Amino acid sequence: PYPYYFILQNEDKFAFAGIRIMFFSDFSYMEELPGEIEFELLPGEKYKYETSFVCKYRGEYEVGIKAVVITDFFRLFCLKSAVKETKKVIVAPKLIKIYELKSISDISVMIQRETVTGTTESDTVTREYLHGDALKQIHWKATARNQKLMTRGLHGEEKSGAVIFYDTQRYHKDPKIYLPIENRILETVLALVFFLSEKSIPVHAYYSQNEIRQNNVNGVSYFEEFYENINRISFDKNEDTKSSILYILQNGLLMDKQVIFFVLHKVDYEILEMTKPFSENGVVIVFYVITEENIEDFRMMSDANRRIIAIKPQDELEEVL
């Protein structure tokens, strides 16, 4: 809640009755309102009302008084006067602290950082080659046998930490539609990163702002800087989420991670197909899809290594994450 007050003042020579106040209410609300009270002001008289307002979403928008409506004594006419200089605010995202990550509760111990000692030795276990694997680890006999590139698994190969990719593409022109979704995307990312940081799990967060950018959070002490970066994120209709995902998948940026979180506004078969090689090779992939749409068909495709979770903008993150 942020303190707010307004003053009604009659600077005319005539008395006015039936004065009502209209507030911006799509993205914020007043904690205490005059309600349906109609004010009467004599010449030179003024009235001060103190309250506070709460912003619903991260972003930039107008709050406070939108217009003043004056009705004459006989209720014959109504005059509406818009406020010329409205109050515009820039709202930072809210940090929602969660104490359990239900989506990976069965593997949470696995992603704790482990100290690797000794020399890494090659194992006979092989898996299909992924973009970014070292060429020296290709198992040529297994490749010939399977007729596709195979790479060696490694004893002691460290797979630690988590990766988060979040969507920064704007999908609509109407702020009433895009603000709640964009707000919940960033709140979800903040909640995930803070939770993992408190568990001393290193996090690598990827997003796009005309190019792929990365933030590394290696503990709670790094979180404040990450929060400030999130606060500066801008959503853009020209961002290409699929191309961004493909880039980080093909450039070996996720090879040594055990869990990859995607926080998206939309998921489709193409994205699922792009991430399939990772889930098939033991990487747990969690899709958090922020949407009002029904994605039950995709949720039914969830399995142990690929988990698809729908989140509505109004859902409580403590319950759905």
Buried (B, 14 or more C-beta within 10 A) or exposed (E): EEEBEBEBEBEEEEEBEBBBBBBBEEBBBBEEBBEEEEBEBEEEBEBEBEBEBEBBBBBEBBBBBBBBBBBEEEEEEEEEEEBEEBEEBEBBBBEBEBEEBEBBEEBBEEBEEEEEEEEEEEEEEBBBBBEBBEEEBBBEEBBEEEEEBBBBBBEEBEBBBBBBBBBBBBBEEEBEEBBBBBBBBBBBBBBBBBBBBBBEBBBBBBBBEEEBBEBEBBBEEBBEEBBEBBBEBEBEEEBEBEEBBBBBBEEEBBBBBBBBBBBBBBBEEEBBEBBEBBBEBEBBBBBBBBBEEEBEEBBEBBEEBBBBBBBBBEBEBEEBB
